[in-house]
């Protein structure tokens, strides 16, 4: 479970930006949209879903990319070669920050323990890194890394004697996980199970759905998502591997086509199963389709269904950019509701998503502390919830947002549609 995430000096984000899952004192949907940590007595509760709204280029996707890059560095940096460059980009629109490193920090829960972990990096090396165990009223340091060395606490035996293995561009945590250190392996494993889905990579999760649709543990979850999501005609799927053929590569030149066939050789296809009925409504047979011939919306929900079911079943966080793209508004509402109700999300799975669909703001499904408004100023991307703006609980959130009451919308003058009078025909 994620408690908070902090980013500083990354892409469009200049100043420290915090995304918090801590629920505010709002009476709305307390039992459905929030949960508490039973094993860590506290008066705090936490949100099951958080949304990002804002104009294009406001920085919504950069927040999600920051989560993705943090995850990638944690999972992979232990195996980086010494000359590997870290894929991180500072805020370049200020002389104060363009040559400075980027900072990432996440506070999260694994197996009833709360950790605060973060690092400061540039493209060449890790400058600082820290891991703390968070207690009720204080924190216990496990290790703190500086450019000059790593201070390892007596509470963190798995780190002793192993700092000599860490490379300048690798995280100490990732290095320890590669050495099978217990706590570090658990943390890296947690990040490995945190899936980040963007507007361009969601199709990569298609195989996951296809492979798990016959899994007895996930099949029911996936088919229920299909059913409620308007894809009830899909009753199964399978993955096949076949030789590449010229017809599938016709858009390539002969030279490139030859290279692809030599290096890839096989292609993966997803085949969906549908039922065929007679005039009386009785099933008579099954028929199969290539998923690529289904609608783009069907392809997207197929890709998302498996990983959503996996997250809900195992109480894992999932991050999705442009969640509303290619999806009907009611299907978007259904997906968010899966995470925002106790019945479908009993294990505390969390959804972080970006959307332009403002209808969600008027459904009552999202609380005021669940809707972050993302805007960009001359100081970079900023994030505030509707609750932060002290908006009344009975306000018309969608209408007021679109009218610019909360900011975080594009600067468009709808009263000046004709442009040819000004610039000539």
Secondary structure, 3 states (H helix, E strand, C coil): CEEEEEEECECCECCCEEEECECCCCCCCHHHHEEECCCCCCCCEEECEEEEEECCCCCHHHHHHHHHHHHHHHHHHHHCCCCCCCCCCCCCCCCCCCCCCEEEEEEEEECCEEEEEEEEECCCCEEEEEEEEECCCCEEEEEEEECCEEEECCCCHHHCCCHHHCCCCCCHHHHHHHCCCHHHHHHHHHHHCCEEECCCCHHHHHHHHHHHCCCCCCHHHHHHHHHHCCCCCEEEEEEEEEECCHHHHCCCCHHHHHHHHHHCCEEEEEEEEEEEECCCCCEEEEEEEEHHHCCHHHHHHHHHHHHHHHHHHHCCEEEECCCCCCCCHHHHHHHHHHHHCCCCCCCCCEEEEECCCHHHHHCCCCCCCCEEEEEEECCEEEEEECCCCCCCCCCCHHHHHHCCCCCCCCCCCCCCCCCHHHHCC
